[in-house]
């Protein structure tokens, strides 16, 4: 806790003062250009990876950067409502779905359900088709290849889920919204982006 408190003090004295004008402009409104859907993993820091300032990214983070398919419901839909707000209210121009290496959520697809994590287990059912597809392509004898393909396939699956949202599908078809899929490699800093033309992930940096 002491580290966090010192960080708050440092932020106010250094980072805030350096960007005082920016924060003043952001005080009453935000106009982010991109919705960034990433994993809640502590090693994934969207603004650090993209070198963006406050106000540029509208960030949604959850286990395994999952996008639930669109549906109307009486439940409390956190990710769905954040996507709705970003597109319908903030009118973002881009959506990035960013997966990452060594993703615990993706790894959990191949493990027995943990009774301590019932909600996580239920949540990962949204990626069950990813597991099935990967198992058909790569055997358990090659865990690293399976891990890599699972993480990238999961990004593609969530991009498909985005297109079940009527207002996203409409704008994407019109060409007024760009949807990107990224795979961030923690230990190397590399980011791979999905190329629709080639049908594969290519190194971006």
Secondary structure as UniProt FT lines:
FT   HELIX           2..10
FT   HELIX           11..16
FT   HELIX           17..18
FT   HELIX           20..26
FT   STRAND          34..39
FT   TURN            42..43
FT   HELIX           46..50
FT   TURN            54..55
FT   STRAND          57..62
FT   HELIX           63..65
FT   HELIX           78..84
FT   HELIX           85..89
FT   STRAND          94..100
FT   TURN            101..102
FT   HELIX           104..108
FT   TURN            109..110
FT   TURN            115..116
FT   HELIX           118..123
FT   HELIX           124..127
FT   HELIX           128..137
FT   TURN            140..141
FT   HELIX           143..162
FT   TURN            163..164
FT   HELIX           166..174
FT   STRAND          178..184
FT   TURN            186..188
FT   STRAND          191..195
FT   TURN            196..199
FT   STRAND          200..203
//
